[in-house]
Amino acid sequence: MILQDLTGDERVLVEAVSRFVEERVRPNVSDLERQGVYPDALVAEMKALGLFGMAVPEPFGGLGLSVPALTAMMEVLSRGWTTLAAYVNSHSTVAYAIASHGTDDQKARYLPGLASGEHRGSLCLTEPSGGSDLQAIRGAVVAQAGGYALTASKTYVTNGAKATLFLTLARLPQAEPGTRPRFGLFLVERSRSGISQTTTFHKTGFGLVDTVQIEMDAVPLTMADLLGGVEGKGFAQLMEVLEIGRIAIAASAVGLAANALSEAKRYAAERRAFGVPINQHQAIQLKLANMATRLVTARLIIREAARIKQSGGRCDMISAMAKMHASDEALAVAHEAVVVHGGAGYVQDYTVERLHREALLYTIGEGTNDINRLVISRRMQGDEEMDYLGLLP
Ligand SMILES: Cc1cc2nc3c(=O)[nH]c(=O)nc-3n(C[C@H](O)[C@H](O)[C@H](O)COP(=O)(O)OP(=O)(O)OC[C@H]3O[C@@H](n4cnc5c(N)ncnc54)[C@H](O)[C@@H]3O)c2cc1C
């Protein structure tokens, strides 16, 4: 099902990554998680497969995947090991932002390096004072000779320890007193002066994905570092870019759900209770049926969001729905997978214990699910959306 909507070339690519996941990743995940060592060798193989260039157009050395193919890749990676999907998720969002909104110079400067993985991109939106209300961020640039100085604290930065390029949301100098705040997305290279990494967060899951706080203290920037090179477009650019981020994280959540259901189905065939394999008990059969249905509905809504995004249509409502629905369903599937495992579901020898912990993050990242519900509810007022939903006036 995940190969539907893909071109022939894209199918070949996704199948190659699927083989990599089956042969090189899945057999080693438990050991890698237990050892707790960053998987440099696998990341090198991901680079060789072009996975850091999924969202980079071909002329800049990337795979130039369509949105449906990007979602298929995210699902396949995550089905094998969520951690690998996390390595390329926000990185791909950064690449997509530059490809879609960057100047010619910014594309030439960053896209080839992002495609090869030489440049690692991270998203710097959230601040210690809050992540849901991004219009209230404090991080700001002030004008200085030759450009700007950026001062901001950015927290929960995924892959922030490895990143070489931070796509950073910041306030712009006020055009006139009393006017609405304006924002810019800045391409901030780690090598710039004034950047330091402070806290490393110890999380419930994704132990091998670094999540850090980045301090930016009067970092010197120029107009050439402002995405698109025109002031005041940052928030609109971000909202458009987050649509891709939400579709991609939703696909990653579905990959997790597919893994959890596979594990539950296998365990239910092996484990015996009351003289028979537990999958012969109707209560287990009903659970597996519900999990399979959750998986398919989540995949379908992502497919719809990817189709609309690919066609260039307005996509904020459906991408928020896809993110919210897929992550809620993935959490439910992971929970049911633990239940099917009985006591074994609560010990670390079984994959579902980890998946259950990890599933929570998908309901938080790229906007909490309640924030995504607010996006949906706001858009439901529009004529186009009323029509799409088949509502009566
Ligand atoms: C592991 C991890 C990785 C992350 N990676 C990144 C990253 O790479 N880059 C990045 O920028 N951020 C990242 N984040 C941050 C993430 O996007 C934020 O945590 C998330 O957007 C919520 O922001 P917050 O934590 O400040 O919660 P808050 O904004 O403080 O919200 C707290 C609670 O209040 C609710 N709430 C807030 N406002 C409303 C409202 N108006 N109506 C109803 N409910 C509301 C929220 O839904 C939530 O339940 C990451 C977070 C984690 C945990």
The ligand as an ORCA input file, in Angstrom:
! r2SCAN-3c Opt
* xyz 0 1
  C      12.060     14.904     22.108
  C      11.632     16.234     21.574
  C      12.188     16.704     20.393
  C      11.821     17.969     19.906
  N      12.461     18.462     18.793
  C      12.269     19.756     18.460
  C      13.050     20.364     17.429
  O      13.889     19.710     16.772
  N      12.892     21.677     17.186
  C      11.985     22.441     17.865
  O      11.879     23.628     17.600
  N      11.210     21.897     18.841
  C      11.335     20.577     19.152
  N      10.588     20.024     20.156
  C       9.646     20.865     20.867
  C       8.195     20.532     20.596
  O       7.818     20.947     19.306
  C       7.407     21.227     21.709
  O       7.690     20.534     22.912
  C       5.919     21.260     21.453
  O       5.626     22.079     20.339
  C       5.144     21.795     22.671
  O       5.730     22.943     23.180
  P       6.046     23.035     24.753
  O       6.808     21.819     25.136
  O       6.684     24.337     25.030
  O       4.636     22.948     25.443
  P       3.707     24.182     25.863
  O       3.595     25.114     24.715
  O       4.202     24.704     27.153
  O       2.309     23.451     26.078
  C       2.032     22.702     27.253
  C       0.649     22.067     27.117
  O      -0.336     23.099     26.942
  C      -1.087     22.855     25.771
  N      -1.458     24.126     25.156
  C      -0.675     25.201     24.900
  N      -1.377     26.184     24.317
  C      -2.635     25.726     24.179
  C      -3.848     26.263     23.652
  N      -3.892     27.478     23.087
  N      -4.962     25.500     23.698
  C      -4.949     24.271     24.236
  N      -3.837     23.690     24.747
  C      -2.694     24.417     24.726
  C      -0.181     22.033     24.855
  O      -0.948     21.262     23.919
  C       0.520     21.151     25.889
  O      -0.299     20.074     26.201
  C      10.882     18.737     20.605
  C      10.280     18.231     21.768
  C      10.652     17.001     22.256
  C      10.032     16.500     23.523
*
